[in-house]
Amino acid sequence: MAIGPTIGTGLFIGAGQALAVGGPASLLLSYIILSFLTFAMTTSMAEVSTHMPSQHGTLVTNGYLYMSSSLAFASAYLRWYALALFVPYEITSAMVNLGLWKPGSTIAIRLAIITVIVVGTNFLPERIFKSSERLFTAIKIGTMATLFVLSLALGLGGVDAQPPWGFKYWKHPGAMNEYLVRGSWGRFLAFFQCLLDGSIAFTFAPELIVHRAELPASLVPASLGETAMLSAGIPGIVTSDVAQTAFPYILSSLAMGVMAPFNETRLTNNGTGSGFSPYLIGLKDANIQIVPTIAMIAILLSTVASGRSFLYLSSRTLCAMSELGHAPSIFSVRNRGNVPYFAVMMSALFSSLAFVSVKVSSTTMNTYLLRLVTSAGFISSLVSCTIYRHFNRRLGVNDITRRYSSSLQPFGTYFGVVISALLLLGGGLWAAPKGNLIGSRAARLIISYFNIAVFAMLFLAHRFQDFVPVVEIERYVDMGGRSHGDREGPREPRTSKTHPYRGKLHVIPEGSGAFELRLSQTMFTEPS
């Protein structure tokens, strides 16, 4: 599974909040829609990646290729920041899991232990870290499969003296919950909020899937034949990975609707935020000895392992930005173990947000972080659609045939724009009820739309750097699909590139296989 390393809270715990607000039918329908959204986004991104693979990912490289540099700058930094926010989200999720299972007053000690594990393991040599990733991914996939089988056993066959549960929770309290108001409108609002809550499991999934698929093609030597051959396999890999991700997630959403009713207070810790996984609730209610404890430990390992993975992704994103000239060069410095330790330290600073749980309930803090992460994911999806639009336009202007064209596009992109925009703008629905959440409605609204302000500030900071507007000039891009130096004709000798502070100049090195930006009175030119 392409996003196996990041399986964790979004599926095992985050879905509990979605189930509580929407009901089992809304949860299942939400996961189906989010799976189709993931497929629509990956096919559009696969078209771009197949034409010109990039080893650094869509929002880091392709944004600079096809959009304005200011939009690319804002999207790249938002991606890094959002991935870094996943780390305290996973840590607080582990705290929720521990706190509800075995309450205690040693919150700071638990936080410190989990944070040290998450951050410390990221300083291991990269080879060792990746080996441990494969082990943790196997554990998480095994956990997901085992919990699904247990839910089938309880739902269809029963365990010991327990009669089969079937779909009793679909009948009582019901398949769909109501939210804010009564009737059909209330069920629709509950479904929409369920869609918002359930999206945490799919956040950044399209980018991770496409990046994994395009990486082999982006690393081959300068041989057009090999590049074209490997690029041609990207669409098939992407389709397979989406299916391998979406199908288990949809089955899991169906299983969780069997394990717990939506009016179970343990799902949201009495309405204060994140709570128990529906799986754990079902196993405890079934009075199965030892198994609930084993499941709790497995879910706890999943959250810690996911925190490790997101810190890795965040630090490598910052390192890639530095290597491409879009971040200070210090973040590209690596040690003998190939670890960009300054990038790891910078990304790890966000994990300190988890220690707010010492003063604020872990369930509440976890919910606030969930809103921040998912809204950043919606913005990322909109940026990916923008990249595809500009890519499509430039191909048409230059009359170039793309290497791959999906039958779903461009309609899949339109679907992605509509759904992502609706979810982003509708994020404030969470602020409507009073509930038991700490914080005023104004605070919840600010959290819901905070990332829009962050994205805008990043854009404006780059656009008006040094209080001098940057004049965007249409840049010529080699759209022929050549990458990694496979240009026609002899090369002129080049001087080695240096990377001073990039206040005004952003360089995409030759190794990116795209083009080089040179500064000459803000004029960008394409080398021959």
C-alpha positions in Angstrom: 0.0 0.0 0.0 1.5 3.3 -1.1 0.4 5.3 2.0 1.0 2.3 4.3 3.5 4.2 6.5 1.0 6.9 7.2 -1.9 4.6 8.2 -2.8 5.5 11.8 -5.0 7.8 13.6 -7.0 8.9 10.6 -8.4 5.4 10.1 -8.4 3.9 13.6 -9.4 6.9 15.8 -10.3 9.9 13.5 -13.1 7.8 11.9 -14.7 7.6 15.3 -15.5 11.3 15.3 -16.9 11.0 11.8 -19.1 8.0 12.8 -20.4 9.9 15.9 -21.5 12.9 13.9 -22.8 11.2 10.8 -23.8 7.6 11.5 -22.6 4.4 9.8 -24.3 5.1 6.4 -22.8 8.6 6.3 -19.4 7.2 7.2 -19.5 4.6 4.5 -20.7 7.1 1.9 -18.1 9.6 2.9 -15.3 7.1 2.4 -16.6 6.2 -1.0 -16.7 9.9 -2.1 -13.3 10.6 -0.6 -11.9 7.5 -2.4 -13.3 8.7 -5.7 -11.8 12.2 -5.0 -8.4 10.5 -4.3 -8.7 8.7 -7.7 -9.7 11.8 -9.5 -6.8 13.8 -8.0 -4.2 11.0 -8.7 -5.2 10.7 -12.3 -4.7 14.4 -13.0 -1.4 14.4 -11.1 -0.3 11.3 -13.0 -0.8 13.0 -16.3 1.7 15.7 -15.2 4.1 13.3 -13.6 4.1 10.9 -16.6 5.0 13.8 -18.9 7.9 15.0 -16.8 8.6 12.9 -13.6 10.0 14.7 -10.6 11.9 13.1 -7.7 10.7 15.8 -5.3 7.0 15.6 -5.7 4.2 17.7 -7.2 3.9 20.7 -4.9 7.7 21.2 -4.6 8.8 21.0 -8.2 5.8 21.1 -10.6 4.4 24.1 -8.9 7.4 26.1 -10.0 7.2 24.6 -13.5 3.6 25.5 -14.3 2.4 28.2 -11.8 3.6 31.5 -10.7 6.6 31.3 -8.4 4.6 33.0 -5.6 1.9 30.4 -5.7 4.5 27.6 -5.9 6.3 29.1 -2.9 3.2 29.3 -0.8 2.0 25.7 -1.7 5.4 24.2 -1.1 5.8 25.7 2.4 2.1 24.9 3.2 2.8 21.3 2.3 5.9 21.2 4.6 4.0 22.9 7.4 1.0 20.6 7.2 3.0 17.4 7.1 4.9 18.7 10.2 1.5 19.4 11.9 0.7 15.7 11.5 3.4 14.9 14.0 1.7 16.5 17.1 -1.6 15.3 15.8 -0.4 11.7 15.9 1.3 12.3 19.3 -1.9 13.7 20.9 -3.8 10.8 19.3 -1.5 8.4 21.1 -2.2 10.4 24.3 -5.9 10.1 23.8 -5.6 6.4 23.3 -3.5 6.0 26.4 -5.5 8.4 28.5 -8.9 6.8 27.8 -7.6 3.3 28.3 -5.5 4.0 31.4 -6.1 7.4 32.9 -3.3 9.0 34.8 -1.7 12.3 35.8 1.7 11.6 34.1 0.7 13.4 30.9 3.9 15.3 30.5 6.0 12.1 31.0 3.9 10.2 28.5 4.2 13.0 26.0 7.9 13.2 26.4 8.4 9.5 25.9 6.3 9.3 22.7 7.9 12.5 21.4 11.4 11.2 22.0 10.6 8.0 20.1 9.0 9.8 17.2 11.8 12.4 16.8 14.7 10.3 17.9 14.1 7.5 15.4 14.2 10.1 12.6 17.9 10.7 13.3 18.7 7.0 12.6 20.6 6.4 9.3 18.1 6.6 6.5 18.7 2.9 5.5 17.8 1.7 9.0 14.8 4.0 9.2 13.4 2.8 5.9 13.8 -0.8 7.1 11.9 -0.1 10.3 9.2 1.6 8.1 8.6 -1.6 6.3 8.2 -3.4 9.6 5.8 -0.9 11.1 3.8 -0.8 7.8 3.4 -4.5 8.0 2.2 -4.3 11.6 -0.4 -1.6 10.7 -1.7 -3.4 7.7 -2.0 -6.5 9.8 -3.8 -4.6 12.5 -6.3 -3.2 10.0 -6.9 -6.6 8.5 -7.2 -8.3 11.9 -9.7 -5.7 13.2 -11.8 -6.1 10.1 -11.9 -9.9 10.5 -12.9 -9.5 14.2 -15.7 -7.1 13.2 -16.9 -9.7 10.6 -16.8 -12.4 13.3 -18.9 -10.2 15.7 -21.3 -9.0 13.0 -21.9 -12.3 11.2 -21.1 -15.2 13.5 -20.9 -13.9 17.0 -18.2 -14.8 19.6 -18.7 -17.3 22.4 -22.2 -16.6 23.9 -22.5 -13.4 22.0 -25.2 -13.6 19.2 -24.4 -12.1 15.8 -24.6 -8.3 15.9 -25.3 -7.9 12.2 -26.3 -4.3 11.3 -28.2 -3.7 14.5 -26.7 -0.2 14.9 -27.9 0.7 11.4 -31.4 0.1 12.7 -31.0 1.5 16.2 -30.1 4.3 16.7 -30.1 4.5 12.9 -28.0 4.7 9.7 -27.7 8.4 9.6 -27.5 10.9 12.5 -28.9 14.5 12.5 -26.7 17.5 13.1 -27.8 21.0 14.2 -31.3 20.6 12.9 -33.9 17.9 12.5 -35.1 16.1 9.4 -33.5 15.7 6.0 -31.5 18.9 6.2 -30.1 17.8 9.6 -29.0 14.4 8.0 -27.4 16.3 5.1 -25.4 18.5 7.5 -24.4 15.4 9.5 -23.2 13.8 6.3 -21.2 16.9 5.3 -19.5 17.1 8.7 -18.8 13.4 8.5 -17.1 14.0 5.2 -15.0 16.7 6.8 -14.0 14.5 9.7 -13.4 11.4 7.6 -11.1 13.3 5.2 -8.2 13.1 7.7 -7.6 9.5 6.5 -7.1 10.6 2.9 -5.2 13.9 3.4 -2.2 14.1 1.1 -2.9 10.6 -0.2 -2.9 11.6 -3.9 0.5 13.3 -3.6 2.0 10.4 -1.7 0.7 7.8 -4.2 1.9 9.7 -7.3 5.2 10.6 -5.8 5.9 6.9 -5.1 4.9 5.9 -8.6 7.0 8.6 -10.4 10.2 8.2 -8.3 11.8 5.4 -10.3 11.3 7.2 -13.6 12.8 10.4 -12.1 16.0 8.8 -11.0 17.1 7.1 -14.2 20.2 8.3 -16.1 19.8 10.6 -19.1 18.2 8.1 -21.5 14.9 9.1 -23.1 14.0 5.5 -23.9 14.3 4.4 -20.3 12.6 7.5 -19.0 9.7 7.1 -21.4 9.4 3.4 -20.6 9.3 3.9 -16.8 7.0 6.9 -17.1 4.5 4.8 -19.1 4.1 2.6 -16.0 3.1 5.5 -13.7 -0.7 5.4 -14.5 -0.9 1.7 -13.9 0.9 1.9 -10.6 -1.2 4.9 -9.5 -4.5 3.1 -10.3 -3.3 0.0 -8.5 -2.3 2.0 -5.4 -5.5 3.9 -5.2 -7.5 0.6 -5.3 -5.2 -0.9 -2.7 -5.8 2.1 -0.5 -9.5 2.9 -1.1 -10.9 -0.7 -0.9 -9.5 -1.5 2.6 -10.6 1.9 3.8 -14.1 1.5 2.6 -14.3 -2.0 4.1 -13.0 -0.6 7.4 -15.6 2.2 7.4 -18.3 -0.5 7.0 -16.8 -2.6 9.8 -16.6 0.4 12.2 -20.4 1.0 11.7 -20.9 -2.6 12.9 -18.7 -2.2 16.0 -20.2 0.9 17.6 -23.4 3.1 17.4 -23.1 6.8 16.5 -24.6 7.8 19.9 -21.8 6.1 21.8 -20.2 8.8 24.0 -16.8 7.1 24.1 -16.4 7.9 20.4 -15.9 11.6 21.3 -15.0 11.4 25.0 -18.4 12.7 26.0 -18.4 15.3 23.2 -15.1 16.9 24.0 -13.2 15.8 20.9 -11.4 12.6 19.9 -12.2 9.4 21.7 -11.9 5.6 21.5 -11.7 3.8 18.1 -15.0 2.1 17.2 -13.0 -1.1 17.0 -11.9 -0.9 20.7 -15.5 0.0 21.8 -16.9 -3.1 20.0 -14.2 -5.4 21.4 -14.7 -4.2 24.9 -18.5 -4.5 24.7 -18.1 -8.1 23.4 -16.2 -9.0 26.6 -13.4 -10.7 24.7 -10.5 -11.3 27.0 -7.0 -9.9 26.2 -8.0 -9.0 22.6 -9.0 -5.4 23.4 -5.7 -4.8 25.1 -3.7 -6.2 22.2 -5.8 -4.1 19.8 -5.1 -1.0 21.9 -1.4 -1.6 21.8 -1.5 -2.2 18.0 -3.4 1.1 17.5 -0.9 2.9 19.8 2.0 1.6 17.8 0.3 2.7 14.6 -0.1 6.3 15.8 3.6 6.4 17.0 4.7 4.9 13.7 2.6 7.4 11.7 4.1 10.2 13.6 7.6 9.0 12.6 6.6 8.7 9.0 5.1 12.2 8.8 8.2 13.7 10.4 10.2 11.9 7.8 8.0 13.2 5.0 8.0 16.7 6.4 11.8 16.9 6.8 12.5 15.5 3.4 10.1 18.0 1.9 12.0 20.8 3.5 15.3 19.2 2.4 14.1 19.0 -1.2 13.0 22.7 -1.1 16.5 23.6 0.1 18.2 21.4 -2.6 16.0 23.1 -5.3 16.9 26.6 -3.9 13.6 27.5 -2.3 14.7 27.2 1.3 17.9 28.1 3.2 20.8 25.8 2.2 21.4 24.6 5.7 18.3 22.3 5.5 20.0 20.3 2.7 23.0 19.4 4.9 23.1 15.6 5.5 25.2 13.5 7.8 26.9 10.2 7.0 23.7 8.4 7.5 22.1 10.5 4.8 19.9 12.3 7.3 19.2 16.0 6.8 19.4 16.7 10.5 18.8 20.4 10.4 15.6 19.8 8.4 14.5 17.1 10.9 15.1 19.4 13.8 13.2 22.2 12.1 10.2 20.0 11.3 10.4 18.4 14.8 9.8 21.8 16.4 6.1 21.5 15.5 5.9 18.4 17.8 6.1 20.8 20.8 2.5 21.7 20.1 1.6 18.3 21.5 2.7 19.6 25.0 -0.3 22.0 25.0 -2.1 18.8 26.1 -0.6 19.3 29.6 -2.9 22.3 30.0 -5.7 21.5 27.5 -7.4 18.2 27.2 -5.7 15.9 24.7 -9.0 15.1 23.0 -9.6 18.8 22.4 -6.1 19.6 21.2 -6.2 16.6 18.9 -9.5 17.9 17.3 -8.0 21.3 16.8 -5.0 19.8 15.1 -7.3 17.7 12.9 -9.0 20.8 11.6 -5.7 22.5 10.8 -4.3 19.4 8.9 -7.4 18.7 6.9 -7.9 22.3 5.8 -4.3 22.4 4.6 -5.0 19.2 2.7 -8.0 20.8 0.9 -5.8 23.7 -0.1 -3.2 21.3 -1.4 -5.8 19.6 -3.5 -6.8 22.9 -5.0 -3.2 23.7 -5.8 -2.8 20.3 -7.5 -5.8 21.1 -9.7 -4.3 24.5 -10.6 -1.0 22.8 -11.6 -3.0 20.4 -13.9 -4.9 23.3 -15.4 -1.7 25.3 -16.2 0.0 22.1 -17.5 -2.9 21.4 -19.8 -3.0 24.9 -21.1 0.8 24.9 -21.9 0.5 21.7 -23.7 -2.3 23.2 -25.8 -0.4 26.4 -26.5 2.7 24.5 -27.6 0.7 21.9 -29.6 2.4 19.0 -27.7 0.9 15.6 -27.3 1.0 14.3 -23.7 2.4 10.9 -22.8 -0.7 9.8 -20.9 -4.2 11.0 -21.0 -6.8 9.8 -18.5 -10.4 9.3 -19.7 -11.5 10.8 -16.4 -9.8 14.1 -17.1 -10.4 17.0 -17.2 -13.8 16.2 -15.4 -12.0 14.6 -12.5 -10.1 17.8 -11.9 -13.4 19.8 -11.9 -14.8 17.3 -9.4 -11.7 17.8 -7.3 -12.0 21.6 -7.4 -15.7 21.5 -6.4 -15.3 19.0 -3.5 -12.1 20.5 -2.1 -13.5 24.0 -2.3 -16.7 23.0 -0.6 -14.9 21.2 2.2 -12.5 24.0 2.7 -15.2 26.7 2.9 -17.5 24.4 4.9 -14.9 23.7 7.6 -16.5 26.3 9.9 -19.6 24.1 10.3 -17.7 22.6 13.2 -18.0 25.9 15.0 -21.9 25.9 14.9 -22.8 23.7 17.9 -22.0 24.7 21.5 -21.0 21.2 22.6 -18.4 20.6 25.2 -15.4 21.7 23.2 -13.0 24.1 25.0 -12.9 27.5 23.2 -15.4 29.9 21.8 -17.1 29.6 18.5 -14.8 32.4 17.2 -11.8 30.4 18.1 -13.1 27.4 16.3 -13.8 29.5 13.2 -10.3 30.9 13.3 -8.9 27.3 13.5 -11.1 26.2 10.6 -9.9 29.0 8.2 -6.4 29.6 9.7 -4.6 27.9 6.8 -6.3 30.1 4.2 -4.6 33.1 6.0 -1.3 31.2 6.2 -1.4 30.4 2.5 -2.3 34.0 1.6 0.5 35.4 3.8 3.1 33.1 2.3 1.9 34.1 -1.2 2.0 37.9 -0.4 5.4 37.6 1.4 6.9 36.1 -1.7 5.0 38.3 -4.1 6.0 41.5 -2.4 9.4 40.6 -0.9 11.4 43.6 0.1 8.3 45.7 -0.6 9.0 45.5 -4.4 6.4 43.7 -6.5 7.8 40.9 -8.6 6.7 41.1 -12.2 5.6 37.7 -13.3 6.7 37.0 -16.9 5.5 34.1 -18.9 8.3 31.6 -18.8 9.1 29.2 -21.6 9.2 25.7 -20.4 10.5 22.7 -22.3 7.2 20.7 -22.6 8.7 18.0 -24.8 8.8 15.6 -21.8 12.6 15.5 -21.6 13.9 15.1 -18.1 17.1 14.8 -16.2 19.3 16.4 -18.8 18.0 14.5 -21.8 18.2 17.6 -24.1 19.0 17.5 -27.8 22.3 18.7 -29.1 25.6 19.3 -27.3 25.8 21.1 -24.0 27.7 24.3 -23.3 30.0 24.1 -20.3 28.4 25.4 -17.1 29.9 26.8 -14.0 29.0 25.0 -10.8 25.9 26.5 -9.1 26.1 28.0 -5.7 23.1 28.5 -3.4 23.4 31.7 -1.4 20.3 33.1 0.4 17.4 32.9 -2.1 15.7 36.1 -1.2 15.0 37.0 -4.8 16.3 34.2 -6.9 14.8 30.7 -7.0 16.8 28.1 -8.9 15.6 24.8 -10.1 18.8 22.8 -10.8 19.5 21.0 -13.9 19.0 17.7 -12.1 15.3 18.4 -11.8 15.0 17.9 -15.5 13.0 21.0 -16.2 14.6 24.4 -16.7 17.0 26.8 -15.1 15.9 30.2 -13.9 18.6 32.9 -14.2 18.2 36.4 -12.9 18.8 39.3 -15.2 16.7 42.2 -14.1 13.9 39.8 -13.1 14.0 38.3 -16.6 13.9 34.4 -16.7 15.5 32.8 -19.7 15.7 29.3 -20.9 19.2 27.9 -21.6 19.8 26.5 -25.0 
